[in-house]
Amino acid sequence: MPHTSRRKKHTPAKRLEVTDDDGWTRVTTADRERRGPRAIRSPVCVSSGNKSFWQTTPEEGASAEKTRQEYERTQEQWKASDSRRALVSLLQEKVLPENVEIDRCLIFGSGSFCGLRQGWISRKHSALCQLAVMKSIHGTIEETTARTLPIYAQDPAYNDVDVRFLHNFGANVAETPHGFDLVTGKSLVYAPNAEYHVEMQVLKRNPAVLLTSRLSWMWRNEKGQACTDRTPVQVESASEDSQQHEAYMMREELEQDCRSLEDFLRVKQAARIPSLDSRDNPFDNQHLYWPKPQENGESRQTQDAAK
């Protein structure tokens, strides 16, 4: 997936929740509604015709109903797992009793639930399993707090069948990248095996609770410089001067990202959830992050500043 280190500053447009003629709800902006429908886009997306370059093609015969049936089979496997029991127990016994306020749940990057197999790789099972994980989280919070919470899902890979399935499931589909704007200090975010730019978009908004892979992919060396084993950007400049400038911009961006990660970890505690023994490793090396106990009000002030 191509990346760039150059990002134009812009003033965010006002978000809207629009209900279509068939009853579907989607998150968009006022400007986009005035312009009319257009392709789903992301910070690293290339538009091709009327759909995202990353939007998947559904399997032959795919439908929302067929996807629902496959989801229910996958959900039963998840419900019977030690991973689910550990996750629900952690939420009920550690996270929610600490009065962590949550008003919405969001899932980023699950992938398509019915997309064509890419060579010998099929991500469908992983996507369905990760949605089952989100359902467990959402249900646990609603049952424990007696509150009704919305679910939002964002992935540029979603196709029309995915959107129908998600709406039948009860989730609102956010157009990429507007889902990031929905993340606040009162959000629970599930970002399974998120790519670099997705993880950073979420971390910079300091959600109340985050379920994702262990946040150990960025650190500082002996000189105090930020390092990562992921690739945040791709340098494509031809000239040596341009490459040096791009490298400088990469270093500056990496330093900013490292500070954002450090700020997030400074106010969070974490626990590892047992991995799920299933094909494709849909739930592996997942860690739950939630606020540290408030001893002197400092943690609360830091979180409030991020809202």
ZAZASE-916995 format. One line per field, with one value per residue (C-alpha): x, z, y; residue number from 1; residue in three letters. Coordinates in nm, 4 decimals. Example, Ala and Ser with C-alpha at 12.3 -4.5 7.8 and 13.67 -1.06 7.14 Angstrom:
BEGIN
east	(1.2300 | 1.3670)
up	(0.7800 | 0.7140)
north	(-0.4500 | -0.1060)
seq	(1 | 2)
type	(ala | ser)
//
This chain:
BEGIN
east	(0.0000 | 0.1668 | 0.2430 | 0.3596 | 0.5189 | 0.3621 | 0.0273 | -0.1744 | -0.3314 | -0.7041 | -0.9944 | -1.2137 | -1.5624 | -1.8620 | -1.9558 | -2.3031 | -2.4876 | -2.6979 | -2.9809 | -3.0285 | -3.3630 | -3.3262 | -3.2606 | -2.8804 | -2.6815 | -2.3395 | -2.0952 | -1.9895 | -1.9354 | -2.1505 | -1.9195 | -1.9458 | -2.3251 | -2.3318 | -2.0995 | -2.2992 | -2.1791 | -1.8161 | -1.5714 | -1.4700 | -1.1226 | -0.8521 | -0.5238 | -0.3439 | -0.6215 | -0.6139 | -0.9572 | -1.0443 | -1.3767 | -1.6612 | -1.4977 | -1.1896 | -0.8788 | -0.8727 | -1.2389 | -1.2663 | -1.4765 | -1.7351 | -1.7145 | -1.9484 | -2.2920 | -2.2039 | -2.4935 | -2.5593 | -2.7660 | -2.4984 | -2.2377 | -2.4615 | -2.4822 | -2.1040 | -2.0657 | -2.2912 | -2.0796 | -1.7643 | -1.9232 | -2.0012 | -1.6344 | -1.5335 | -1.7895 | -1.6472 | -1.2879 | -1.0654 | -0.9800 | -1.3382 | -1.3689 | -1.0454 | -1.1446 | -1.4931 | -1.3535 | -1.0960 | -1.3620 | -1.5996 | -1.3440 | -1.0750 | -1.1792 | -1.5446 | -1.5282 | -1.2740 | -1.5499 | -1.4002 | -1.6600 | -1.7332 | -1.9963 | -1.9135 | -1.7284 | -1.5268 | -1.3493 | -1.0848 | -0.9340 | -1.1215 | -1.1101 | -1.3925 | -1.6308 | -1.6998 | -1.4117 | -1.2529 | -0.9595 | -0.6261 | -0.4256 | -0.4272 | -0.5057 | -0.8620 | -0.9142 | -1.2858 | -1.2604 | -1.0362 | -1.2710 | -1.5755 | -1.3905 | -1.2785 | -1.6350 | -1.7379 | -1.4742 | -1.6226 | -1.9712 | -1.8514 | -1.6942 | -1.9982 | -2.2413 | -2.0370 | -2.0249 | -2.3957 | -2.4919 | -2.2589 | -2.3401 | -2.7061 | -2.6287 | -2.6915 | -2.3768 | -2.3332 | -2.0842 | -1.8862 | -1.6799 | -1.4252 | -1.2204 | -1.1625 | -1.1921 | -1.5647 | -1.7811 | -2.1584 | -2.2277 | -2.0098 | -2.2027 | -2.5398 | -2.4182 | -2.2815 | -2.6019 | -2.8060 | -2.5596 | -2.6360 | -2.3131 | -2.2724 | -2.0227 | -1.7901 | -1.6408 | -1.2620 | -1.1050 | -1.3969 | -1.4152 | -1.0982 | -1.2803 | -1.5276 | -1.2543 | -1.2615 | -1.1449 | -1.4668 | -1.4242 | -1.3411 | -1.1409 | -1.0582 | -0.7833 | -0.6798 | -0.3280 | -0.3631 | -0.1281 | 0.1045 | -0.1012 | -0.4224 | -0.2609 | -0.1216 | -0.4505 | -0.6122 | -0.3351 | -0.3209 | -0.6873 | -0.6224 | -0.9286 | -1.0366 | -0.9815 | -0.7850 | -0.7621 | -0.4809 | -0.1488 | 0.1143 | 0.2387 | 0.6058 | 0.6847 | 0.8372 | 1.1178 | 1.4144 | 1.7751 | 2.0728 | 2.0853 | 1.7220 | 1.6117 | 1.2760 | 1.2957 | 1.0343 | 1.0197 | 0.7278 | 0.7360 | 0.5374 | 0.6135 | 0.7679 | 1.0287 | 0.9848 | 1.1860 | 1.4328 | 1.7011 | 1.9445 | 1.8410 | 1.4769 | 1.5523 | 1.7419 | 1.4489 | 1.2061 | 1.4286 | 1.4294 | 1.0509 | 1.0260 | 1.2501 | 1.0417 | 0.7185 | 0.8613 | 0.9627 | 0.6116 | 0.4573 | 0.6890 | 0.5879 | 0.2203 | 0.2774 | 0.4708 | 0.1929 | -0.0644 | 0.1304 | 0.2058 | -0.1608 | -0.2573 | -0.2195 | -0.2264 | -0.3020 | -0.2411 | -0.5387 | -0.4723 | -0.4444 | -0.7222 | -0.6304 | -0.7805 | -0.6710 | -0.5280 | -0.4522 | -0.7399 | -0.6799 | -0.3089 | -0.0859 | -0.3744 | -0.3428 | -0.6090 | -0.5116 | -0.7194 | -0.6592 | -0.4304 | -0.5870 | -0.6308 | -0.4188 | -0.3781 | -0.6010 | -0.3107 | -0.4332 | -0.7821 | -0.6423 | -0.4284 | -0.7221 | -0.9542 | -0.6980 | -0.7121 | -1.0901)
up	(0.0000 | -0.1042 | 0.1607 | 0.1522 | 0.4108 | 0.2718 | 0.4239 | 0.3487 | 0.6384 | 0.6150 | 0.8246 | 0.9158 | 0.7738 | 0.9977 | 1.0297 | 0.9446 | 1.0034 | 0.6897 | 0.6574 | 0.2989 | 0.1378 | 0.2347 | 0.5993 | 0.6074 | 0.8196 | 0.7111 | 0.8479 | 0.6047 | 0.5921 | 0.5012 | 0.2106 | 0.0715 | 0.0875 | -0.1111 | -0.3739 | -0.3991 | -0.3876 | -0.4622 | -0.4166 | -0.0665 | -0.0015 | 0.2578 | 0.3280 | 0.1145 | -0.1279 | -0.5050 | -0.6585 | -0.9541 | -1.1208 | -0.8709 | -0.6008 | -0.3830 | -0.5234 | -0.2052 | -0.2157 | -0.2539 | -0.5041 | -0.3357 | -0.3828 | -0.6425 | -0.4874 | -0.1828 | 0.0014 | 0.3360 | 0.4444 | 0.3496 | 0.5298 | 0.8383 | 0.8428 | 0.8185 | 1.0914 | 1.3280 | 1.2859 | 1.3523 | 1.6496 | 1.8145 | 1.7910 | 1.9458 | 2.2264 | 2.3287 | 2.3445 | 2.6410 | 2.4595 | 2.4846 | 2.8494 | 2.9365 | 2.7443 | 2.8981 | 3.2467 | 3.2056 | 3.0977 | 3.3807 | 3.6613 | 3.5735 | 3.3144 | 3.3747 | 3.7594 | 3.7336 | 3.5973 | 3.2512 | 3.0513 | 2.7083 | 2.4731 | 2.1443 | 1.9975 | 1.6763 | 1.4725 | 1.2156 | 0.9492 | 0.9861 | 0.6111 | 0.3907 | 0.5246 | 0.1784 | -0.0449 | -0.3085 | -0.2029 | -0.2820 | -0.4245 | -0.1527 | 0.1191 | 0.2381 | 0.5031 | 0.5374 | 0.8439 | 1.0254 | 0.9485 | 1.0768 | 1.3897 | 1.4617 | 1.4254 | 1.6792 | 1.9133 | 1.8757 | 1.9390 | 2.2678 | 2.3766 | 2.2812 | 2.4480 | 2.7687 | 2.8013 | 2.7326 | 2.9820 | 3.2506 | 3.2116 | 3.1015 | 2.8204 | 2.4477 | 2.2459 | 1.8708 | 1.6745 | 1.3859 | 1.1336 | 0.8867 | 0.6203 | 0.2589 | 0.1610 | 0.2418 | -0.0615 | -0.1030 | 0.0478 | 0.3492 | 0.4008 | 0.3873 | 0.6277 | 0.8746 | 0.8730 | 0.9332 | 1.2122 | 1.3675 | 1.2829 | 1.1176 | 0.8304 | 0.8370 | 0.5066 | 0.5187 | 0.6750 | 0.8603 | 1.1144 | 1.2763 | 1.3563 | 1.5642 | 1.8046 | 2.1310 | 2.4879 | 2.5548 | 2.2746 | 2.2786 | 1.9675 | 1.8293 | 1.5679 | 1.4937 | 1.3466 | 1.2295 | 0.9747 | 1.0861 | 0.9703 | 1.1153 | 1.4534 | 1.4693 | 1.3702 | 1.6624 | 1.9184 | 1.8569 | 1.9585 | 2.2873 | 2.3066 | 2.6540 | 2.5727 | 2.2877 | 2.1845 | 1.9385 | 1.8882 | 2.1510 | 2.1130 | 2.1068 | 1.7431 | 1.8239 | 2.0662 | 2.1242 | 2.0658 | 2.2870 | 2.1294 | 2.2126 | 1.8496 | 1.7585 | 1.5826 | 1.4397 | 1.2758 | 1.0609 | 0.7464 | 0.7963 | 0.4538 | 0.1215 | -0.0370 | -0.4137 | -0.4915 | -0.7787 | -0.6907 | -0.4032 | -0.2576 | -0.2698 | -0.1032 | 0.1741 | 0.2259 | 0.2321 | 0.4814 | 0.7034 | 0.6853 | 0.7707 | 1.0745 | 1.1912 | 1.1468 | 1.3264 | 1.6224 | 1.6429 | 1.6224 | 1.8915 | 2.1246 | 2.0569 | 2.1454 | 2.4609 | 2.5669 | 2.5183 | 2.7113 | 2.9926 | 3.0976 | 3.0143 | 3.1723 | 2.9642 | 2.9758 | 2.7180 | 2.6045 | 2.5309 | 2.1589 | 1.9801 | 1.8468 | 1.5017 | 1.1395 | 1.0033 | 1.3596 | 1.3713 | 1.7397 | 1.8175 | 2.0511 | 2.1366 | 2.4282 | 2.5993 | 2.7034 | 2.9479 | 3.1827 | 3.4813 | 3.8247 | 3.9032 | 4.2090 | 4.1915 | 3.9042 | 3.6618 | 3.4501 | 3.4201 | 3.3151 | 3.0486 | 2.9099 | 2.9149 | 2.7173 | 2.4422 | 2.4010)
north	(0.0000 | 0.3313 | 0.5912 | 0.9493 | 1.1735 | 1.4909 | 1.5742 | 1.8841 | 2.0668 | 2.1146 | 2.2294 | 1.9306 | 1.9496 | 1.8991 | 1.5310 | 1.4136 | 1.0865 | 1.0429 | 0.7913 | 0.6729 | 0.5901 | 0.2252 | 0.3079 | 0.2688 | 0.5137 | 0.6331 | 0.8883 | 1.1591 | 1.5371 | 1.8355 | 1.9210 | 1.5695 | 1.5756 | 1.8996 | 1.7525 | 1.4333 | 1.0684 | 0.9918 | 0.7098 | 0.6021 | 0.7398 | 0.6991 | 0.8819 | 0.6209 | 0.5309 | 0.5648 | 0.6112 | 0.3900 | 0.4591 | 0.4637 | 0.2556 | 0.2586 | 0.0969 | -0.1115 | -0.2112 | -0.5879 | -0.7774 | -1.0035 | -1.3789 | -1.5226 | -1.5651 | -1.3551 | -1.1928 | -1.0277 | -1.3292 | -1.5816 | -1.3708 | -1.3607 | -1.7403 | -1.7719 | -1.5105 | -1.7032 | -2.0169 | -1.8188 | -1.6449 | -1.9795 | -2.0775 | -1.7448 | -1.7728 | -2.1103 | -1.9857 | -1.9018 | -1.5784 | -1.4538 | -1.5535 | -1.3731 | -1.0596 | -1.0387 | -1.1061 | -0.8291 | -0.5813 | -0.6751 | -0.7041 | -0.4496 | -0.1938 | -0.1055 | -0.1051 | 0.1781 | 0.4052 | 0.4261 | 0.6170 | 0.4693 | 0.6095 | 0.4310 | 0.1336 | 0.1434 | -0.1236 | -0.0352 | -0.2580 | -0.5835 | -0.6428 | -0.7702 | -1.0350 | -1.1787 | -1.0696 | -1.2884 | -1.5018 | -1.3330 | -1.6189 | -1.8831 | -1.6282 | -1.5718 | -1.3055 | -1.3718 | -1.5947 | -1.3460 | -1.0579 | -1.2481 | -1.3559 | -1.0007 | -0.8793 | -1.1442 | -1.0035 | -0.6559 | -0.7953 | -0.9504 | -0.6226 | -0.4184 | -0.6585 | -0.6742 | -0.2965 | -0.2546 | -0.5260 | -0.3917 | -0.0217 | -0.0511 | 0.1932 | 0.1641 | 0.2268 | 0.2734 | 0.0632 | 0.2126 | 0.0177 | 0.1538 | -0.0217 | 0.0901 | -0.2788 | -0.2931 | -0.3647 | -0.3310 | -0.6745 | -0.5904 | -0.2672 | -0.4449 | -0.7115 | -0.4544 | -0.2538 | -0.5692 | -0.6439 | -0.3041 | -0.1230 | 0.2157 | 0.2187 | 0.5193 | 0.6347 | 0.6239 | 0.8303 | 0.9950 | 0.7136 | 0.8468 | 1.1712 | 0.9711 | 0.8568 | 1.0534 | 1.0116 | 0.8165 | 0.5625 | 0.1957 | 0.1095 | -0.2330 | -0.2154 | -0.5749 | -0.5917 | -0.2323 | -0.0802 | 0.1972 | 0.4954 | 0.3481 | 0.2837 | 0.6367 | 0.8003 | 0.6191 | 0.6733 | 1.0491 | 1.0696 | 0.8840 | 0.6554 | 0.5477 | 0.1800 | 0.0233 | -0.3418 | -0.4017 | -0.5781 | -0.5046 | -0.1482 | -0.2400 | -0.1569 | 0.1826 | 0.2613 | 0.4925 | 0.3895 | 0.4730 | 0.8204 | 0.8857 | 0.8655 | 0.7148 | 0.3775 | 0.1446 | -0.1966 | -0.0848 | 0.1275 | 0.4495 | 0.5984 | 0.5094 | 0.7367 | 0.7634 | 1.0788 | 1.0486 | 1.3063 | 1.2697 | 1.6072 | 1.5093 | 1.1784 | 1.3566 | 1.5921 | 1.3007 | 1.1195 | 1.4294 | 1.4532 | 1.0841 | 1.1373 | 1.4339 | 1.2419 | 0.9399 | 1.1585 | 1.3044 | 0.9597 | 0.8272 | 1.1099 | 1.0319 | 0.6660 | 0.7605 | 0.9985 | 0.7229 | 0.4591 | 0.7026 | 0.7130 | 0.3530 | 0.0137 | -0.3018 | -0.6723 | -0.9440 | -1.1538 | -1.5238 | -1.5894 | -1.7721 | -2.1151 | -2.0811 | -2.0746 | -1.7495 | -1.6292 | -1.3781 | -1.2959 | -1.3199 | -1.1143 | -0.8822 | -0.6394 | -0.4328 | -0.0795 | 0.1256 | 0.4222 | 0.3885 | 0.4415 | 0.8097 | 0.8809 | 1.2560 | 1.3650 | 1.3858 | 1.0945 | 1.2428 | 1.5825 | 1.4188 | 1.2217 | 1.5243 | 1.7228 | 1.4593 | 1.4756)
seq	(1 | 2 | 3 | 4 | 5 | 6 | 7 | 8 | 9 | 10 | 11 | 12 | 13 | 14 | 15 | 16 | 17 | 18 | 19 | 20 | 21 | 22 | 23 | 24 | 25 | 26 | 27 | 28 | 29 | 30 | 31 | 32 | 33 | 34 | 35 | 36 | 37 | 38 | 39 | 40 | 41 | 42 | 43 | 44 | 45 | 46 | 47 | 48 | 49 | 50 | 51 | 52 | 53 | 54 | 55 | 56 | 57 | 58 | 59 | 60 | 61 | 62 | 63 | 64 | 65 | 66 | 67 | 68 | 69 | 70 | 71 | 72 | 73 | 74 | 75 | 76 | 77 | 78 | 79 | 80 | 81 | 82 | 83 | 84 | 85 | 86 | 87 | 88 | 89 | 90 | 91 | 92 | 93 | 94 | 95 | 96 | 97 | 98 | 99 | 100 | 101 | 102 | 103 | 104 | 105 | 106 | 107 | 108 | 109 | 110 | 111 | 112 | 113 | 114 | 115 | 116 | 117 | 118 | 119 | 120 | 121 | 122 | 123 | 124 | 125 | 126 | 127 | 128 | 129 | 130 | 131 | 132 | 133 | 134 | 135 | 136 | 137 | 138 | 139 | 140 | 141 | 142 | 143 | 144 | 145 | 146 | 147 | 148 | 149 | 150 | 151 | 152 | 153 | 154 | 155 | 156 | 157 | 158 | 159 | 160 | 161 | 162 | 163 | 164 | 165 | 166 | 167 | 168 | 169 | 170 | 171 | 172 | 173 | 174 | 175 | 176 | 177 | 178 | 179 | 180 | 181 | 182 | 183 | 184 | 185 | 186 | 187 | 188 | 189 | 190 | 191 | 192 | 193 | 194 | 195 | 196 | 197 | 198 | 199 | 200 | 201 | 202 | 203 | 204 | 205 | 206 | 207 | 208 | 209 | 210 | 211 | 212 | 213 | 214 | 215 | 216 | 217 | 218 | 219 | 220 | 221 | 222 | 223 | 224 | 225 | 226 | 227 | 228 | 229 | 230 | 231 | 232 | 233 | 234 | 235 | 236 | 237 | 238 | 239 | 240 | 241 | 242 | 243 | 244 | 245 | 246 | 247 | 248 | 249 | 250 | 251 | 252 | 253 | 254 | 255 | 256 | 257 | 258 | 259 | 260 | 261 | 262 | 263 | 264 | 265 | 266 | 267 | 268 | 269 | 270 | 271 | 272 | 273 | 274 | 275 | 276 | 277 | 278 | 279 | 280 | 281 | 282 | 283 | 284 | 285 | 286 | 287 | 288 | 289 | 290 | 291 | 292 | 293 | 294 | 295 | 296 | 297 | 298 | 299 | 300 | 301 | 302 | 303 | 304 | 305 | 306 | 307)
type	(met | pro | his | thr | ser | arg | arg | lys | lys | his | thr | pro | ala | lys | arg | leu | glu | val | thr | asp | asp | asp | gly | trp | thr | arg | val | thr | thr | ala | asp | arg | glu | arg | arg | gly | pro | arg | ala | ile | arg | ser | pro | val | cys | val | ser | ser | gly | asn | lys | ser | phe | trp | gln | thr | thr | pro | glu | glu | gly | ala | ser | ala | glu | lys | thr | arg | gln | glu | tyr | glu | arg | thr | gln | glu | gln | trp | lys | ala | ser | asp | ser | arg | arg | ala | leu | val | ser | leu | leu | gln | glu | lys | val | leu | pro | glu | asn | val | glu | ile | asp | arg | cys | leu | ile | phe | gly | ser | gly | ser | phe | cys | gly | leu | arg | gln | gly | trp | ile | ser | arg | lys | his | ser | ala | leu | cys | gln | leu | ala | val | met | lys | ser | ile | his | gly | thr | ile | glu | glu | thr | thr | ala | arg | thr | leu | pro | ile | tyr | ala | gln | asp | pro | ala | tyr | asn | asp | val | asp | val | arg | phe | leu | his | asn | phe | gly | ala | asn | val | ala | glu | thr | pro | his | gly | phe | asp | leu | val | thr | gly | lys | ser | leu | val | tyr | ala | pro | asn | ala | glu | tyr | his | val | glu | met | gln | val | leu | lys | arg | asn | pro | ala | val | leu | leu | thr | ser | arg | leu | ser | trp | met | trp | arg | asn | glu | lys | gly | gln | ala | cys | thr | asp | arg | thr | pro | val | gln | val | glu | ser | ala | ser | glu | asp | ser | gln | gln | his | glu | ala | tyr | met | met | arg | glu | glu | leu | glu | gln | asp | cys | arg | ser | leu | glu | asp | phe | leu | arg | val | lys | gln | ala | ala | arg | ile | pro | ser | leu | asp | ser | arg | asp | asn | pro | phe | asp | asn | gln | his | leu | tyr | trp | pro | lys | pro | gln | glu | asn | gly | glu | ser | arg | gln | thr | gln | asp | ala | ala | lys)
//
